[in-house]
Amino acid sequence: MRKDVDPKLPPGVQLRISATARRVSLRVDASKGVVLLIVPRRVSLARAAVFAQENRRWIGRKLAGLPAPVPFADGAEVPVGGVIHTIRHRGGMRGTVWIEGQEIHVAGRPEHLARRLTDWLKAEAKRQILALVERHAAVIGRRPGRLTLRDTTTRWGSCSPNGALAFCWRLILAPKEVMDYVVAHEMAHLVELNHGPRFWTLVRRLVSDVDGPKGWLSRHGIRLHRYG
Ligand SMILES: [Zn+2]
């Protein structure tokens, strides 16, 4: 461990010691709502802190532009399938989650609400993704191996060479056609493990719209990480 004293960092800045970085730099991590101060191992933390202080105004501007985190709590609004739902805590009932109109009701003790809702959204994501996998499998004549859900910030889905698929559970928050596209994309990789013309022809056989969901993800995808 380094023995440097704790550097004084501006609010919203998190330290990252890097083995590969060549110079001190700042990077916005929109998914966590922070600015990262990247510091090469050989640079003193005190010097890096001075760099951060000198760039205080830039950091402040970046943080002001980031979407605020939305913790799961009574009254908070969360999109499910792209439709905004208001979270309602229902005390005194057994711990279940259900949707009524544009409200998502979470029963049980208030301190368990966030955990319970997250678990429910993950289960719901898995259920819907499995249904899409079945539909696409019937068209392409291939089935995936293991299917896992993750909380990945950089990729919405992935397909390994052995046919295992992984998806980010937060796709349940996105409009349905976005989840449908991401699942179709990874299923098409079971046939074409590349992004060549034949791959895209196959994706377009599985879903009618590709450009819409792709554009949505690049414009709004990062906002899905502020929930929970
Ligand atoms: Zn791909």
Residues whose N, C-alpha, C, O or C-beta is under 5 A from the ligand:
A	BS01	ZN	none
